[in-house]
């Protein structure tokens, strides 16, 4: 029992729920498809039936009003006899000859009204006209056959049969389609939940130590997409700003301890938030009094100039400088106090050649001499073939991991590729960490440590690491 509780506690239901809600369009499409298919199949298979009814009064001739019980008994007897007559092959043959039918395809029932001497004849057929004609033909021919049983029994038609105007077996296609749609949506949600449960992604800070071959340097809480996520924006949440500053402080301490200066910020895939984290790292370091150079090395899909566009609408194009082999003048770089920025604005679809790589290396070597740190925002490592070229520009690397996005095996492959290229991966940052939806989520206490201690780190000792540890630590 305790093992079952432990396993269910380890499941991050918040991430699973978000995975399901993220695929809302698949859920809606499955429900709509089931609704339309069910309605179409039922309409195709539906065969309307029409019923024509006649009512008769059964009584005994010559009895007074005190003989009600005998009338009720005789009605039951007459009903059984009439049923035998209408079910006989003789009557069916007569009806077919009368109406020129090949086969008798109607359903005939005879029943008495409870606690009365009324008998009801019901004829159900495929069309309203056929039900009415068969009903009238049965009444006409049954009188002759019932003459052998009636004797002193009177049988008068109280209600004459009419042509039915609506089917007697109506089907609510919308209701059945709606039920099928709801069942399909529930089934699709279950499938998506199981698929999410089977994905080996990083969902909690605790998952880093067990799944990723790098130490966790910090987390960045989820922030709704606004016009700008730069730390200079006044509309950012307190959690987002504080976790960004804490990550910057932790990285500065790590770089100083390892005597590293050029930090490469990368990720496994696109849309993991590496460019925003690189920009905020540079801004936070500059705000703490450091001299920082932020260089966008993602020449295939540059984005830093978009992040800083509101701050600096005009900035030198690093792509043109590389293509024209034009030296970059440090004095012309736009600056926040303590921050120099160098961005390409024109994408470069091809990899660097040797001349261009050498130019970039010399440019960074010349510029970093006057800086405390250099932050390189590079392309996602798993999407480029020249990872070694990018890695050769830096002496340390930071992996950005988006919560519950990329398989842990792919992240580890990227880390191994960077280490093999000679760039030391100092750690990783878990980005877009959502506040727990459920109180028992595994990382609910992770948030409380930050909020309790404010800007400082948690005083709780970090867990011992079995892999991904820094050397000489």
N, C-alpha and C positions, 0 to 999 in steps of 0.2 A: 504493500500500500504506500509506504514512504517512497519507494522507488518510482511508482506511478506519479505521485505528487511532484517529485523532483523533476521528472521528465517534462511534465506539463508546465511547470514553472519556468523551465529553460526555454520553452517555446515563446518567441516574441510575437504575441498575438497582434500587437499594434502594427508591426510591419506587414503581417499577413493581411490584416484588414485594409491597410493602405494599398497593398498590391491588388486586392480585389476591387477596391473602389477606383483604382487607376485604370482598370480595364472595364469601366462602366459601359462603354460603347459596345463591347463584345457581349456583355450581359443583356443589354437592351436589344441588340440584334438577334440574340438567341431567343429571347422572349417573343419578339415580333415575328421571327421565322416560325416558331412553334405555333403562335396564334394563327397566322395565315395558313400554314400547312394543315393544322387541325380543322379549321373552318372549311378549307377546300376539300379535304378528304371526306368530311362528314356530309358536306353538301353533295359531293359526287355519289356517296354511298346511300344517301337518304332517299327513301321511297315513301312518298306521302300516302296515307290511307284515309278513306272517307267513310263515315258511318251514317247510315240512315236508320232511324228508329221508329217503331210503331208500338202503341200501347193498347192493351185489350182489358176489358172487364170480364171476369169469370164469375158465373153464378149458377145456381140450380133453379130450374123453373118451378113455380108454384109454391115456394117456401116464403114464409113471412119474415119480418125483420128480426125475429128472435133466432134465426138460423145462421148467424154470422160465422160461427165456428165451422159449420159445415161448408159455407162458401170458401173459407180460407183453406180448408182441407182439400176441397175440390179444385181450387186454384193450383195447389201443389201438384195434384195428380194430373191435371190438364197440362201443366208446364212440362212434366216429364214425358207425357204422351206427344206433345207438340214437338219436343226436342227430337224424339225418335223419328217423327215424320220428316222434319226439315233436314235431318241427317241421312235420310234414306236415299239410296241411289235412284229410286223411282222418281222422287220429287226433283232431284238434281237434273235428271234426264229431261223431265218435262220443262223445267226452267230453261235449260239449254236450247231445247227445240223452240220454245216460245220466243226466246230472244236471239236466236241464231248464233249461239255461242259454241265454240269448239270444245271448251272445257269449262267446268264450274270452278272459278278461282276466287270465290268470295268466302268470307268467314262469317258464319251464322251462329248467333248465340240466342238462347231463350232463357229468361230468368224472371222470377216473381219479385215484386217490390215487398220488402219485409213488412210483416204485420198488415198485409192488405191482400185483396183478391185481384190485384193488377198484375198483368203479365206483359213483359216488354220483349219485343223481337228486334234484334240488332243485326244489321247486315253491313259488313265492312268490305269494301272493294277498292281497286286502284284509282277509280275516278268517281266524281260525285254522281254523274248520270248513271253509271253502271250500278252503283250502290242503290240508287233509288229504283231503277227498273227491276233489279233482282228482288228487292224487297216487295214490290207490288206483285211480281210474278209468284213469289213464294206464298204470299197471302191468298192469291187467287186459286192456286192449285192445292194448297194445304187444306182449304175448306172441304174439298171433295174427299180427301183422305181422312180428315178428322171426323167425317160423318159416321165412321164406324165406332168412334169412341164417345162422341158427344151425347147422343140419345137425349137425356133430359137436362143437358148442360147448355147454358146460354153463353155465347162468346161474342161480345160486341167490341168493335174497334173504337176506342176512346180518342186516340190521337193518331191521325193518319201520317204516314211517313212523308218526309220532305227531302228535297234535294239538298244535301249538306253544302255549306258555303265555306267551310274551313276544314283542314285535316284534323283527324282525331288523334294523330300522333305527332303533335308539333315538337320541334327541336329548337332550342335556343343556341344557335351556332356561336353567337358572341360569348355566351357564358362558358361553353366548352372550350372555345379558343382562349378565353381569358384564363381558365384553369390550366390549360396546357402551357400557356405562356409563363404563368407563375412557377409551375413545376420546372420548366426548362430554365428559367432564370435562377431558381434555387440550385438546380443541378450544375449549371455553369459556374455559379459562385463556389460551389463545393469543389469543382474541378480546379478552378483558379487557386483556391486556397491550398489544395493538395500540391499543385505545381509550385506555389510559393514556398510551401513547407519543405519541398524537396530541393530547393535551390540552396547551394552552399555559399551564401553571401555573408558579408560582414554587416550585422544588424545592430550590434551593441558594442560599446567599448571593450567589454570583456572578451568579445570574439577575436579581437586583434591578437591577443597573446596566444590563443589556441589555433588560429587559422593563418595568420600572416607572419612572414619571416622578417618582420621589422617591428621596432618598438613604437608604441603610441606616444606621440609628443603632445597631442591635444585633440580637442574636438571643437567643431564649429556648429553651433545650433542652427536649426533651420530658420530661414528668414524669407518671408514672402517677397516675390520678385517685385521690386519697385523700380523707379526710374534709375536709381543708382544704388549699388551695395557697397560703395566706397566708404571707408570709415569717416571721411569728411562730411558725409551726409548727416543732417541733423534728425532725420526721421527713423533711423535705425533703432531696433530694440536694444534694451540694456544687455540682455543675454548675448546677443550677437556681437556687440561691441566688446564686451568683457572677455568672451571666449577668444576673440581675435587678438586682443592685447596679450592675453595669457599665452597663446600659442607663439606670438612673436617673442615674448620674453624667454620662453622655454627654448626656442630655436637659437636665439642669441647666445644663451648660456652654453648650448651644445656646440655651436660653431666655435666659440671661444675656447672651450675645453679641448676640442679636437684640432684647434689651430687651422680652421677652414675659413675661407672668405667668399668664394663663389658658390652660391646655392642654386641648384637646378630644381625647379618646381615642375613636376610632371604628374601624369595619371595614366591609367591603363587605357581608358577610352574617353571619348568626347563627353561633354556635358556633365563632368564631375565637379566642376567649380574650381579648377586649378588656377585659371587666370584671375578670378576674383580674389582667391586666397593669396596669390603672388602679389597682386596690387596692394591688398590690405597689409600684408607682411611688410612691404616696403614703406607704406605710409606709417604704420605703427612704429617701425624702427626709427624712421625720421622724426616722429613726434617724441621719441624717447631720447633724442639728441644725437643719434648716429647719422653718419653720412652714407647714403644708400644710392646705388644705381640700379634702376629697374629697366631691364632690357627684354623686350618681347622677341623671343627667338622662334615663335610659332609662325614661320614665314608662309606656311601653306594656308593658314586660316588665322591671321592676326586679329586680336580682339582688344588688346590693351588701349589702343588709340580710341576705341569706342567707350571703354570704361572711363577714360580721362577726358573724353571729348567736351564735357561740360566745364571742366577745369581749364583745359587748354585746347581751344578749337583749332589752333594751328601749331603743328609740331614738325620737326624734320623727319623725312621719310628715310628709314634705315635701308629699305630695299633699294632705293635709288643710289644711296651711298655705296652699297655693295656692288651693284651692277656697274657703276661708273668709277669704282675704286677711289671714291672721294673721301679723304680723311674727315673724321667727325671732330668738330671743334667743341670741346667740353663747355666752353663759355656760352655756346648757343643752345645748349640743352635746357629745356624748360624745367623749372624747379619749384616744388614746394620747399619751404625751408628745410634743407638737409637732404632733399630727394632730387636726383637727376633721372630723367626718363628718356629712353631711346626706343622708338617704336617703328616698325614697318607698317605702312598703310596699304601698300599694293601687294597682293598675294604673289607668291613664287611657287609655281606648280612643280618645278623640277627640283631635285636635290642639289645641294651645293657642289660645285667642282672644287678642285684643290686650291685654285687661286682664291676663290671666294671664301672658302673655309679659313685659309690662312689670313685673309684680310679681316674676317670677323675675330679671329683669335688675337691678332695684333691690336685691333681696336679695343677689345675688352681688356687686354693686358695694359694698354696705355691708360685707359680710363679708370681701372680699378686701383691704380696707384694712389689716387686721391680720395678713395672711398673706403669706408669701413667694411661694407658688405656689398656684394653684387647679387641681385636676384634675377635669374633667368627663367622666363616663362616659356617652356618648350612645348613642342607638339606632343600629343598622347603617344606614349612609347609603343603601344601595341599597334598603332596605325601607320607607323613610318618604318622605312627600311634602313634608315641611316641613324639608328639610335646611338651608335658608337661615335658618330661625328658630333652629335649634340652633347653626349656625355663627356667628350674630350674637352669641352669648353668649361666644365665645372669640376670642382674637387669634392662636392657633396651634393646629395640629391634628397629631395623631400617628396614622398608619395602622397598624393591626394586620393582618398577613397571615399566615394559617395555612399552613404548608407544604403544598403540593400539594393545595390545596382549590379556589381560585377562579381563573378564567381571568384572565390578565394584562390583557386588554382591559377587563374589568369593573372591575378595581382602578384602572386609569388613568381610567376614566370617573368613578369616585367621587372621585379626586384632583382631576380637572378641575372637578367640581361644587363641591367645597369651595373651591378657588381662585377660582372664579367668584363664590362667595358672599362673598368678601372675607376668608376665613380662610386664613392662610398655612400650608401643609402643610410642617412642618419636616423630615419624614422618615417612615420606616416601620420597623417591627420585624418580623422573621421569627419567628413563634411556633411552638412545638411542633416544633423542629428535632430530628429523630431522630439518634441516633448511627449512623454509617454501618454497614450490614450487610456491605458489600463493602469491602475495603481500598482499592480504587482509586476509591471514590466521590469525586466532585468536591469535596466539602467536608470530607474527612477531615483535611486540613491546617488547615481553619478551626478545628476543635476543638483541635488540638494547640497553636495559638498561645495560646489562652486558658489551657490547662492548664500550659503552659510558663511563662507570665508571671504566673500566679496571678491576683490581683485586678486587676492593671494591664492595660492594653490592649496589643495586639501592637505591637511597635516597627516592624513592616513598614509601609511607606508605603502609604496608601490609594490605590487606582487612580484615575486621572483619570476624571472623569465628563463625559459628553457631554450628559446631560439630567437633569432633576430636581435640579440643583445649587441650593444656597442662594444668594441674592443677596449680593453683596459678600463672597464667600468666595474 
